[in-house]
Amino acid sequence: MTSPRAERIKSMLEQAFSSALVAVEDDSARHAGHVGARDGAGHFLVRIESEDFTGRSRLERHRLVYKALAEMLPREIHALNIEAVSPEDDSPSRTQ
């Protein structure tokens, strides 16, 4: 499901990371009524592949993603499920 917020997240990540391949899914509907999301903040699945992640730990990669989206946290984004990979990673969920 794509939403205006998901499109904004995608755009912000593409601007923050060089040559990034970004996919964002708005997963908010599955969390309707969730205590932390009652104010309208959404749940999103984010998959990003960027050379900027090469040589960085999973924690460092997630911190970079959160930093890139800081202006949307926590009012517009309640939760992120992040898959941040580099082109060199051997990930079974890797897309083209």
N, C-alpha and C positions, 0 to 999 in steps of 0.2 A: 504494500500500500504506500502510495506516495502522497505527501502532504506539502503545503507551503513550507512548514518548518523543516521537513526532511530535505527539501530542495535547498533551503538556506544553509543547513548543515553541510550538505554536499558541496555547495559553492564555497563556503568558508574553508573547508578542508582542502579543496582543490587549490585555493589561493595560498594556503599556509604551507603546503607540501609540494615540492617540485615533482613534476611528472607523475602525480598521484593518480591511481585508479581508485575511484571511490564509489561505493554503493551504500545507500542509506535506506532503511525500511522503517516506516513509522509503525511501531508495535503497540501503540497506546490503547487500541481497542481491546486488546487482550487483558489490559490492566484497569479497565473501567471500575471506578469505585475504590481503587487502591488508595490507602490513606495519604501517601505522599504525593499523589497525582491529582487529588481532588481540586486543587487550585488551577488546573489546566495544563500543568507541565506534562510533557510527554515522555514516553519510553521509545527508544530508538535502537535499532541494530545497525552497526556501522562496520563496514569492511573497507579497509584502506591499505593499498600497497604503495609504498614509496621508498625510494633509495635513501631518504632521510632516516629510515629506521635501521639501515645496515649497521651492524655492530652494536646496537643498543638492546638493552634488556626489555623484557615485556613491560615492566613497570615504567621504564623511561619512555617507551613508546606511548603508553597510555597517558602519561603525564603531558606529553607533547600534544596529544589529541585534546585533552581537557584544556590545556592552555589556549589552543587554537579556537576553542568554542566557549571560552570564559564568559563572553558577554551574554551568552544565552543561558548560563547556569546561575541559579537554579530555577529561575522563573519560567523559562521555556523548555528546559530539559530537566526531567526528574531523574532519568536513568539511561545509561548507555551500555550496550553490550558491544564491546569493541574487539575486533580482530584486526590487529595492525601488523602487517608483514612487510618484509623487504623482498625485492625480486629474487634474492639469493636463497630465501627460506624455502625449505622443502615441506610445504603445507598440503595435506590431502584435500583441503577445501579450497585450494587455490583455483581461481578462475582465470580465463584467458586474458 
